[in-house]
Every structure is written in C-alpha cells, then in structure tokens.
C-alpha cells in the first residue's frame, strides 16, 4: 500500500474518461448556476428592501426588471423587444453613459 492516491482516469478507456469529464463539467456548471441564482436572489432582495436614493439608482432597478421581462418574451414578439431596447438606450443616453 502507498501513501499516494492512484489516478483511476489513467486506467479507464477513452469513452469512460470522456463520460467522466462530461459529468464533472456538468456538475461544475450546475454549481455555478446555483451560485448565480443565489446571488441574483440576494441582489433582488436588496433592490426590494433598500429604496433608491437617486434617479440613477432607480434606473438600475428598472434595467434589471426590464431585462427580466425581455428574457421572458417570445422571440417573435419583436415589438416589445424593440420597446425594451429603446428604453434601455434612453437610460444610457440620459445618464450620460454613452
């Protein structure tokens, strides 16, 4: 018996190694998605509980909400997508970010 771990990946066939790599990659992606959802929930909780102190802060909240709305629109709803895009452009223009 040795103190060093055995690298089992070296003893598997190519198909098994690829399957293992895919499972590991999927688990990594799922962990990142969970973390992102948790961070988004924390951000939205702060947005709901802390009032905006200025118009630019209110615009940040509105941008987030508009992006959520736009993401839920069906692809064929080009009119509402264009309206959201125009409003977001207005925010950039009026805030001097452009």
C-alpha positions as CSV (number, residue, x, y, z in Angstrom):
1,X,0.0,0.0,0.0
2,X,1.2,3.5,-0.8
3,X,0.5,7.0,0.6
4,X,-0.2,8.3,-2.9
5,X,-3.6,8.1,-4.5
6,X,-4.0,6.1,-7.7
7,X,-5.1,8.1,-10.7
8,X,-8.0,5.9,-11.9
9,X,-8.5,8.0,-15.0
10,X,-5.3,6.5,-16.5
11,X,-6.8,3.0,-16.2
12,X,-10.1,3.8,-17.9
13,X,-10.9,3.5,-21.6
14,X,-11.3,6.7,-23.6
15,X,-15.1,6.5,-23.6
16,X,-15.2,6.2,-19.8
17,X,-12.8,9.1,-19.5
18,X,-14.9,11.3,-21.7
19,X,-18.1,10.4,-19.8
20,X,-16.3,11.2,-16.5
21,X,-15.1,14.6,-17.9
22,X,-18.7,15.4,-19.0
23,X,-20.1,14.5,-15.6
24,X,-17.5,16.7,-13.9
25,X,-18.1,19.6,-16.3
26,X,-21.9,19.3,-15.8
27,X,-21.5,19.3,-12.0
28,X,-19.3,22.4,-12.2
29,X,-21.8,24.2,-14.4
30,X,-24.7,23.3,-12.2
31,X,-22.8,24.6,-9.1
32,X,-22.2,27.9,-10.9
33,X,-25.8,28.2,-11.9
34,X,-26.9,27.6,-8.3
35,X,-24.4,30.2,-7.1
36,X,-25.6,32.7,-9.7
37,X,-29.3,32.2,-8.7
38,X,-28.4,32.7,-5.0
39,X,-26.5,35.9,-5.8
40,X,-29.4,37.1,-8.0
41,X,-31.9,36.4,-5.2
42,X,-29.7,38.4,-2.8
43,X,-29.5,41.3,-5.2
44,X,-33.2,41.3,-5.8
45,X,-33.9,41.2,-2.1
46,X,-31.6,44.3,-1.6
47,X,-33.4,46.0,-4.5
48,X,-36.8,45.4,-2.9
49,X,-35.8,46.4,0.6
50,X,-33.5,49.4,0.0
51,X,-35.2,52.4,-1.6
52,X,-33.3,54.2,-4.4
53,X,-31.6,57.4,-3.3
54,X,-31.5,58.9,-6.8
55,X,-32.9,58.5,-10.3
56,X,-29.7,56.7,-11.5
57,X,-30.2,54.1,-8.7
58,X,-33.9,53.7,-9.7
59,X,-32.8,53.3,-13.3
60,X,-30.5,50.4,-12.2
61,X,-33.5,48.6,-10.7
62,X,-35.6,49.4,-13.8
63,X,-32.9,48.0,-16.1
64,X,-32.8,44.8,-14.2
65,X,-36.6,44.4,-14.3
66,X,-36.7,45.2,-18.0
67,X,-34.0,42.6,-18.7
68,X,-36.0,40.0,-16.8
69,X,-39.1,41.0,-18.8
70,X,-37.3,40.9,-22.1
71,X,-35.9,37.5,-21.4
72,X,-39.4,36.1,-20.8
73,X,-40.7,37.5,-24.2
74,X,-41.2,35.0,-27.0
75,X,-38.7,35.5,-29.9
76,X,-41.5,36.6,-32.2
77,X,-42.5,39.5,-30.0
78,X,-40.2,41.9,-31.8
79,X,-42.3,45.0,-31.0
80,X,-42.0,44.6,-27.2
81,X,-38.3,43.6,-27.6
82,X,-37.7,46.8,-29.6
83,X,-39.6,48.9,-27.0
84,X,-37.4,47.5,-24.2
85,X,-34.3,48.1,-26.2
86,X,-35.3,51.7,-26.9
87,X,-36.0,52.3,-23.3
88,X,-32.6,50.9,-22.2
89,X,-31.0,53.1,-24.9
90,X,-32.8,56.1,-23.4
91,X,-31.4,55.2,-19.9
92,X,-27.9,55.2,-21.4
93,X,-28.4,58.4,-23.2
94,X,-30.0,60.3,-20.3
95,X,-27.4,59.1,-17.8
96,X,-24.5,60.2,-19.9
97,X,-23.0,56.7,-20.1
98,X,-23.0,56.6,-23.9
